[in-house]
Structure formats: structure tokens, C-alpha cells
Amino acid sequence: MRVLLELLRIIFIFAILATLIGGIPHAIYSNIGIHTEKYGWTAMLGVFILIFVLYRNKLQFSGWYEGKGREKLPIAVSKTLIISAIVLLLSPPILHFFIN
């Protein structure tokens, strides 16, 4: 039962945070004239990576699940994922200007 509750918690965390955090780049890029329907998927992928790092390093320790696999990501992996997410978040303007 705890595993099911934790799975539902993960789904809600990702859905709510992706909606809230994903709306920020979408609004910014729409205001400066970048086609978010064409390149917005890269920003959303970056948002999902950031949420994953946040969950693995902070949020998983406050849930219902108390079994195996509850450990933080290694620092090198966290830094790599965060840098990748930042590059993905900044890529829609770059793609827009180089491809168009």
C-alpha cells in the first residue's frame, strides 16, 4: 500500500511542478516571439530533469516509502543533470535563431 501511495505522490509532484515550472519558460519564450509549439519540448524536458533531481535529492525522503533505493544522487550526476537541464531550458531561443 505504501508503494502505491508513493507512486501516486510521485505522479502528483511531477504533474503539479511540471505545470507550474514549465509555464515560466513557455510564457517567457512566447513573449519574445519564439515558437513554443516547435521548440518548447526541449524546455519541458529540462523541467522534468530538474524535477527528477529535486525528487531524488530532497522529496523522496519525506514520502511513505521506506524500502530500498532511498539514497541521494551522486554529486557528479546531480551536477551533470542540472547543467543538462539548464542547456535544455536555454535551447529554444538558440534553436529558433539558428534554424529559422
KEFILUM-837697 format. One record per residue: x negated, y, z negated of N, C-alpha, C in turn. Coordinates in steps of 0.1 Angstrom, whole numbers, plus 5000, padded with zeros to 4 digits. Atoms other than C-alpha are relative to their C-alpha. Layout:
<recs>
{n.xx = X	n.yy = Y	n.zz = Z	ca.xx = X	ca.yy = Y	ca.zz = Z	c.xx = X	c.yy = Y	c.zz = Z} $
...
</recs>
This chain:
<recs>
{n.xx = 4992	n.yy = 4988	n.zz = 5000	ca.xx = 5000	ca.yy = 5000	ca.zz = 5000	c.xx = 4991	c.yy = 5013	c.zz = 5000} $
{n.xx = 5009	n.yy = 4988	n.zz = 5000	ca.xx = 4971	ca.yy = 5024	ca.zz = 4992	c.xx = 4994	c.yy = 5003	c.zz = 5014} $
{n.xx = 5006	n.yy = 4998	n.zz = 4987	ca.xx = 4956	ca.yy = 5018	ca.zz = 5026	c.xx = 5010	c.yy = 5007	c.zz = 5010} $
{n.xx = 4990	n.yy = 4994	n.zz = 4992	ca.xx = 4989	ca.yy = 5027	ca.zz = 5043	c.xx = 5002	c.yy = 5015	c.zz = 4996} $
{n.xx = 4998	n.yy = 4986	n.zz = 5005	ca.xx = 4993	ca.yy = 5058	ca.zz = 5022	c.xx = 4988	c.yy = 5009	c.zz = 5005} $
{n.xx = 5012	n.yy = 4992	n.zz = 4996	ca.xx = 4957	ca.yy = 5069	ca.zz = 5030	c.xx = 5000	c.yy = 5002	c.zz = 5016} $
{n.xx = 4999	n.yy = 4999	n.zz = 4986	ca.xx = 4963	ca.yy = 5062	ca.zz = 5067	c.xx = 5010	c.yy = 5011	c.zz = 5004} $
{n.xx = 4990	n.yy = 4989	n.zz = 4997	ca.xx = 4994	ca.yy = 5085	ca.zz = 5067	c.xx = 4994	c.yy = 5013	c.zz = 4996} $
{n.xx = 5007	n.yy = 4987	n.zz = 5004	ca.xx = 4974	ca.yy = 5111	ca.zz = 5048	c.xx = 4990	c.yy = 5005	c.zz = 5010} $
{n.xx = 5009	n.yy = 4996	n.zz = 4990	ca.xx = 4947	ca.yy = 5110	ca.zz = 5074	c.xx = 5007	c.yy = 5006	c.zz = 5013} $
{n.xx = 4992	n.yy = 4995	n.zz = 4989	ca.xx = 4973	ca.yy = 5114	ca.zz = 5102	c.xx = 5005	c.yy = 5014	c.zz = 4997} $
{n.xx = 4994	n.yy = 4987	n.zz = 5003	ca.xx = 4989	ca.yy = 5144	ca.zz = 5085	c.xx = 4988	c.yy = 5010	c.zz = 4999} $
{n.xx = 5011	n.yy = 4991	n.zz = 5001	ca.xx = 4955	ca.yy = 5160	ca.zz = 5077	c.xx = 4995	c.yy = 5004	c.zz = 5014} $
{n.xx = 5005	n.yy = 4997	n.zz = 4987	ca.xx = 4943	ca.yy = 5157	ca.zz = 5113	c.xx = 5011	c.yy = 5008	c.zz = 5008} $
{n.xx = 4990	n.yy = 4993	n.zz = 4993	ca.xx = 4977	ca.yy = 5169	ca.zz = 5127	c.xx = 5001	c.yy = 5014	c.zz = 4995} $
{n.xx = 4999	n.yy = 4987	n.zz = 5005	ca.xx = 4980	ca.yy = 5199	ca.zz = 5104	c.xx = 4988	c.yy = 5009	c.zz = 5003} $
{n.xx = 5012	n.yy = 4992	n.zz = 4998	ca.xx = 4944	ca.yy = 5210	ca.zz = 5105	c.xx = 4997	c.yy = 5003	c.zz = 5015} $
{n.xx = 5002	n.yy = 4998	n.zz = 4986	ca.xx = 4942	ca.yy = 5205	ca.zz = 5143	c.xx = 5009	c.yy = 5010	c.zz = 5006} $
{n.xx = 4990	n.yy = 4990	n.zz = 4996	ca.xx = 4973	ca.yy = 5226	ca.zz = 5148	c.xx = 4995	c.yy = 5014	c.zz = 4996} $
{n.xx = 5004	n.yy = 4987	n.zz = 5005	ca.xx = 4960	ca.yy = 5254	ca.zz = 5126	c.xx = 4987	c.yy = 5005	c.zz = 5005} $
{n.xx = 5013	n.yy = 4996	n.zz = 4996	ca.xx = 4924	ca.yy = 5254	ca.zz = 5135	c.xx = 4999	c.yy = 5001	c.zz = 5015} $
{n.xx = 5000	n.yy = 5000	n.zz = 4985	ca.xx = 4930	ca.yy = 5246	ca.zz = 5172	c.xx = 5007	c.yy = 5012	c.zz = 5006} $
{n.xx = 4993	n.yy = 4988	n.zz = 4995	ca.xx = 4953	ca.yy = 5276	ca.zz = 5176	c.xx = 4991	c.yy = 5012	c.zz = 5001} $
{n.xx = 5009	n.yy = 4988	n.zz = 5000	ca.xx = 4925	ca.yy = 5300	ca.zz = 5168	c.xx = 4992	c.yy = 5002	c.zz = 5013} $
{n.xx = 5007	n.yy = 4998	n.zz = 4988	ca.xx = 4903	ca.yy = 5293	ca.zz = 5198	c.xx = 5009	c.yy = 5002	c.zz = 5012} $
{n.xx = 4990	n.yy = 4999	n.zz = 4990	ca.xx = 4933	ca.yy = 5289	ca.zz = 5220	c.xx = 5005	c.yy = 5015	c.zz = 5002} $
{n.xx = 4996	n.yy = 4986	n.zz = 5000	ca.xx = 4945	ca.yy = 5324	ca.zz = 5210	c.xx = 4989	c.yy = 5009	c.zz = 5005} $
{n.xx = 5011	n.yy = 4991	n.zz = 4996	ca.xx = 4911	ca.yy = 5340	ca.zz = 5214	c.xx = 4997	c.yy = 4998	c.zz = 5015} $
{n.xx = 5003	n.yy = 5002	n.zz = 4986	ca.xx = 4905	ca.yy = 5324	ca.zz = 5248	c.xx = 5011	c.yy = 5005	c.zz = 5009} $
{n.xx = 4988	n.yy = 4995	n.zz = 4992	ca.xx = 4940	ca.yy = 5333	ca.zz = 5261	c.xx = 4999	c.yy = 5015	c.zz = 5001} $
{n.xx = 5001	n.yy = 4986	n.zz = 5000	ca.xx = 4934	ca.yy = 5369	ca.zz = 5251	c.xx = 4989	c.yy = 5006	c.zz = 5009} $
{n.xx = 5010	n.yy = 4995	n.zz = 4991	ca.xx = 4902	ca.yy = 5372	ca.zz = 5270	c.xx = 5001	c.yy = 4995	c.zz = 5014} $
{n.xx = 4997	n.yy = 5004	n.zz = 4986	ca.xx = 4916	ca.yy = 5356	ca.zz = 5301	c.xx = 4994	c.yy = 4987	c.zz = 5005} $
{n.xx = 5006	n.yy = 5013	n.zz = 4997	ca.xx = 4902	ca.yy = 5321	ca.zz = 5300	c.xx = 5012	c.yy = 4990	c.zz = 5001} $
{n.xx = 4989	n.yy = 5010	n.zz = 4998	ca.xx = 4925	ca.yy = 5293	ca.zz = 5313	c.xx = 4998	c.yy = 4989	c.zz = 4990} $
{n.xx = 5001	n.yy = 5010	n.zz = 5011	ca.xx = 4930	ca.yy = 5272	ca.zz = 5282	c.xx = 5006	c.yy = 4987	c.zz = 5005} $
{n.xx = 4995	n.yy = 5013	n.zz = 4996	ca.xx = 4950	ca.yy = 5246	ca.zz = 5301	c.xx = 4990	c.yy = 4992	c.zz = 5008} $
{n.xx = 5010	n.yy = 5006	n.zz = 4992	ca.xx = 4920	ca.yy = 5239	ca.zz = 5322	c.xx = 4988	c.yy = 4996	c.zz = 4992} $
{n.xx = 5012	n.yy = 5002	n.zz = 5008	ca.xx = 4891	ca.yy = 5241	ca.zz = 5297	c.xx = 5003	c.yy = 4999	c.zz = 4985} $
{n.xx = 4997	n.yy = 5000	n.zz = 5014	ca.xx = 4909	ca.yy = 5241	ca.zz = 5263	c.xx = 4997	c.yy = 4986	c.zz = 4993} $
{n.xx = 5002	n.yy = 5014	n.zz = 5006	ca.xx = 4904	ca.yy = 5203	ca.zz = 5258	c.xx = 4986	c.yy = 4999	c.zz = 4993} $
{n.xx = 5013	n.yy = 5001	n.zz = 5007	ca.xx = 4867	ca.yy = 5209	ca.zz = 5250	c.xx = 5000	c.yy = 5007	c.zz = 4987} $
{n.xx = 4999	n.yy = 4994	n.zz = 5013	ca.xx = 4876	ca.yy = 5233	ca.zz = 5222	c.xx = 5007	c.yy = 4991	c.zz = 4990} $
{n.xx = 4993	n.yy = 5009	n.zz = 5009	ca.xx = 4901	ca.yy = 5208	ca.zz = 5208	c.xx = 4992	c.yy = 4988	c.zz = 4996} $
{n.xx = 5009	n.yy = 5011	n.zz = 5004	ca.xx = 4875	ca.yy = 5181	ca.zz = 5209	c.xx = 4991	c.yy = 5004	c.zz = 4989} $
{n.xx = 5009	n.yy = 4995	n.zz = 5010	ca.xx = 4852	ca.yy = 5203	ca.zz = 5189	c.xx = 5007	c.yy = 5002	c.zz = 4987} $
{n.xx = 4992	n.yy = 4999	n.zz = 5012	ca.xx = 4880	ca.yy = 5210	ca.zz = 5164	c.xx = 5002	c.yy = 4986	c.zz = 4993} $
{n.xx = 4999	n.yy = 5014	n.zz = 5005	ca.xx = 4886	ca.yy = 5172	ca.zz = 5160	c.xx = 4987	c.yy = 4995	c.zz = 4994} $
{n.xx = 5013	n.yy = 5004	n.zz = 5006	ca.xx = 4849	ca.yy = 5167	ca.zz = 5154	c.xx = 4998	c.yy = 5007	c.zz = 4986} $
{n.xx = 5002	n.yy = 4993	n.zz = 5013	ca.xx = 4848	ca.yy = 5194	ca.zz = 5127	c.xx = 5009	c.yy = 4994	c.zz = 4989} $
{n.xx = 4991	n.yy = 5006	n.zz = 5010	ca.xx = 4879	ca.yy = 5179	ca.zz = 5110	c.xx = 4995	c.yy = 4986	c.zz = 4995} $
{n.xx = 5005	n.yy = 5013	n.zz = 5004	ca.xx = 4863	ca.yy = 5144	ca.zz = 5111	c.xx = 4988	c.yy = 5002	c.zz = 4990} $
{n.xx = 5011	n.yy = 4997	n.zz = 5009	ca.xx = 4831	ca.yy = 5158	ca.zz = 5094	c.xx = 5005	c.yy = 5004	c.zz = 4987} $
{n.xx = 4994	n.yy = 4995	n.zz = 5013	ca.xx = 4852	ca.yy = 5176	ca.zz = 5068	c.xx = 5007	c.yy = 4989	c.zz = 4993} $
{n.xx = 4994	n.yy = 5011	n.zz = 5007	ca.xx = 4872	ca.yy = 5145	ca.zz = 5061	c.xx = 4990	c.yy = 4990	c.zz = 4994} $
{n.xx = 5010	n.yy = 5010	n.zz = 5005	ca.xx = 4842	ca.yy = 5122	ca.zz = 5058	c.xx = 4991	c.yy = 5005	c.zz = 4989} $
{n.xx = 5009	n.yy = 4994	n.zz = 5010	ca.xx = 4822	ca.yy = 5146	ca.zz = 5036	c.xx = 5008	c.yy = 5005	c.zz = 4988} $
{n.xx = 4992	n.yy = 4994	n.zz = 5011	ca.xx = 4850	ca.yy = 5160	ca.zz = 5014	c.xx = 5013	c.yy = 4993	c.zz = 4997} $
{n.xx = 4986	n.yy = 5004	n.zz = 5003	ca.xx = 4886	ca.yy = 5149	ca.zz = 5018	c.xx = 5002	c.yy = 4985	c.zz = 4997} $
{n.xx = 4998	n.yy = 5014	n.zz = 5003	ca.xx = 4881	ca.yy = 5111	ca.zz = 5017	c.xx = 4999	c.yy = 4997	c.zz = 4985} $
{n.xx = 5002	n.yy = 5003	n.zz = 5014	ca.xx = 4872	ca.yy = 5113	ca.zz = 4981	c.xx = 5011	c.yy = 5004	c.zz = 4991} $
{n.xx = 4988	n.yy = 4996	n.zz = 5008	ca.xx = 4905	ca.yy = 5128	ca.zz = 4970	c.xx = 5012	c.yy = 4993	c.zz = 5003} $
{n.xx = 4988	n.yy = 5008	n.zz = 4996	ca.xx = 4928	ca.yy = 5102	ca.zz = 4985	c.xx = 5003	c.yy = 4988	c.zz = 4992} $
{n.xx = 4996	n.yy = 5011	n.zz = 5008	ca.xx = 4944	ca.yy = 5070	ca.zz = 4974	c.xx = 4991	c.yy = 4988	c.zz = 5002} $
{n.xx = 5008	n.yy = 5012	n.zz = 4997	ca.xx = 4920	ca.yy = 5045	ca.zz = 4990	c.xx = 4987	c.yy = 5001	c.zz = 4991} $
{n.xx = 5011	n.yy = 5001	n.zz = 5008	ca.xx = 4893	ca.yy = 5033	ca.zz = 4967	c.xx = 4991	c.yy = 4988	c.zz = 5003} $
{n.xx = 5008	n.yy = 5012	n.zz = 4996	ca.xx = 4877	ca.yy = 5005	ca.zz = 4986	c.xx = 4986	c.yy = 5003	c.zz = 5006} $
{n.xx = 5013	n.yy = 4999	n.zz = 4994	ca.xx = 4845	ca.yy = 5000	ca.zz = 5006	c.xx = 5000	c.yy = 5011	c.zz = 5010} $
{n.xx = 5002	n.yy = 4991	n.zz = 4990	ca.xx = 4831	ca.yy = 5025	ca.zz = 5030	c.xx = 5002	c.yy = 5015	c.zz = 4997} $
{n.xx = 4998	n.yy = 4986	n.zz = 5005	ca.xx = 4837	ca.yy = 5057	ca.zz = 5009	c.xx = 4986	c.yy = 5006	c.zz = 4997} $
{n.xx = 5013	n.yy = 4993	n.zz = 5002	ca.xx = 4804	ca.yy = 5075	ca.zz = 5015	c.xx = 4999	c.yy = 5011	c.zz = 5010} $
{n.xx = 5002	n.yy = 4988	n.zz = 4991	ca.xx = 4794	ca.yy = 5108	ca.zz = 5030	c.xx = 4992	c.yy = 4996	c.zz = 5012} $
{n.xx = 5009	n.yy = 5002	n.zz = 4989	ca.xx = 4779	ca.yy = 5110	ca.zz = 5064	c.xx = 4986	c.yy = 5004	c.zz = 4997} $
{n.xx = 5014	n.yy = 4995	n.zz = 5002	ca.xx = 4741	ca.yy = 5113	ca.zz = 5065	c.xx = 4999	c.yy = 5015	c.zz = 5005} $
{n.xx = 5002	n.yy = 4986	n.zz = 4997	ca.xx = 4729	ca.yy = 5149	ca.zz = 5067	c.xx = 4997	c.yy = 5002	c.zz = 5014} $
{n.xx = 5003	n.yy = 4999	n.zz = 4986	ca.xx = 4714	ca.yy = 5144	ca.zz = 5101	c.xx = 5012	c.yy = 4998	c.zz = 5009} $
{n.xx = 4988	n.yy = 5003	n.zz = 4992	ca.xx = 4746	ca.yy = 5130	ca.zz = 5115	c.xx = 5010	c.yy = 5012	c.zz = 4999} $
{n.xx = 4991	n.yy = 4989	n.zz = 5002	ca.xx = 4767	ca.yy = 5158	ca.zz = 5100	c.xx = 4995	c.yy = 5012	c.zz = 5007} $
{n.xx = 5005	n.yy = 4988	n.zz = 4993	ca.xx = 4744	ca.yy = 5185	ca.zz = 5114	c.xx = 5001	c.yy = 4998	c.zz = 5015} $
{n.xx = 4999	n.yy = 5003	n.zz = 4986	ca.xx = 4744	ca.yy = 5168	ca.zz = 5148	c.xx = 5015	c.yy = 5002	c.zz = 5005} $
{n.xx = 4986	n.yy = 4999	n.zz = 4996	ca.xx = 4782	ca.yy = 5166	ca.zz = 5149	c.xx = 5005	c.yy = 5014	c.zz = 4999} $
{n.xx = 4996	n.yy = 4986	n.zz = 5001	ca.xx = 4787	ca.yy = 5202	ca.zz = 5137	c.xx = 4994	c.yy = 5008	c.zz = 5012} $
{n.xx = 5006	n.yy = 4993	n.zz = 4988	ca.xx = 4763	ca.yy = 5215	ca.zz = 5164	c.xx = 5007	c.yy = 4996	c.zz = 5012} $
{n.xx = 4992	n.yy = 5005	n.zz = 4988	ca.xx = 4781	ca.yy = 5194	ca.zz = 5190	c.xx = 5014	c.yy = 5007	c.zz = 5000} $
{n.xx = 4987	n.yy = 4994	n.zz = 5001	ca.xx = 4814	ca.yy = 5208	ca.zz = 5178	c.xx = 5000	c.yy = 5015	c.zz = 5004} $
{n.xx = 5001	n.yy = 4986	n.zz = 4997	ca.xx = 4802	ca.yy = 5244	ca.zz = 5180	c.xx = 4997	c.yy = 5002	c.zz = 5015} $
{n.xx = 5002	n.yy = 4999	n.zz = 4986	ca.xx = 4789	ca.yy = 5238	ca.zz = 5215	c.xx = 5013	c.yy = 4998	c.zz = 5008} $
{n.xx = 4988	n.yy = 5003	n.zz = 4993	ca.xx = 4822	ca.yy = 5223	ca.zz = 5225	c.xx = 5010	c.yy = 5012	c.zz = 4998} $
{n.xx = 4991	n.yy = 4988	n.zz = 5002	ca.xx = 4841	ca.yy = 5253	ca.zz = 5209	c.xx = 4996	c.yy = 5012	c.zz = 5009} $
{n.xx = 5004	n.yy = 4989	n.zz = 4992	ca.xx = 4820	ca.yy = 5277	ca.zz = 5229	c.xx = 4999	c.yy = 4997	c.zz = 5015} $
{n.xx = 5001	n.yy = 5004	n.zz = 4986	ca.xx = 4821	ca.yy = 5258	ca.zz = 5262	c.xx = 5011	c.yy = 5005	c.zz = 5009} $
{n.xx = 4990	n.yy = 4995	n.zz = 4991	ca.xx = 4854	ca.yy = 5271	ca.zz = 5276	c.xx = 4997	c.yy = 5013	c.zz = 5007} $
{n.xx = 5004	n.yy = 4988	n.zz = 4992	ca.xx = 4841	ca.yy = 5306	ca.zz = 5284	c.xx = 4989	c.yy = 4997	c.zz = 5009} $
{n.xx = 5011	n.yy = 5004	n.zz = 4991	ca.xx = 4809	ca.yy = 5291	ca.zz = 5298	c.xx = 5005	c.yy = 4993	c.zz = 5012} $
{n.xx = 4994	n.yy = 5007	n.zz = 4989	ca.xx = 4828	ca.yy = 5267	ca.zz = 5320	c.xx = 5008	c.yy = 5009	c.zz = 5009} $
{n.xx = 4992	n.yy = 4991	n.zz = 4992	ca.xx = 4852	ca.yy = 5294	ca.zz = 5331	c.xx = 4992	c.yy = 5009	c.zz = 5009} $
{n.xx = 5008	n.yy = 4990	n.zz = 4992	ca.xx = 4825	ca.yy = 5318	ca.zz = 5342	c.xx = 4991	c.yy = 4993	c.zz = 5010} $
{n.xx = 5009	n.yy = 5007	n.zz = 4991	ca.xx = 4802	ca.yy = 5292	ca.zz = 5358	c.xx = 5008	c.yy = 4992	c.zz = 5011} $
{n.xx = 4992	n.yy = 5008	n.zz = 4990	ca.xx = 4829	ca.yy = 5271	ca.zz = 5376	c.xx = 5008	c.yy = 5009	c.zz = 5009} $
{n.xx = 4992	n.yy = 4991	n.zz = 4992	ca.xx = 4850	ca.yy = 5300	ca.zz = 5388	c.xx = 4992	c.yy = 5009	c.zz = 5007} $
</recs>
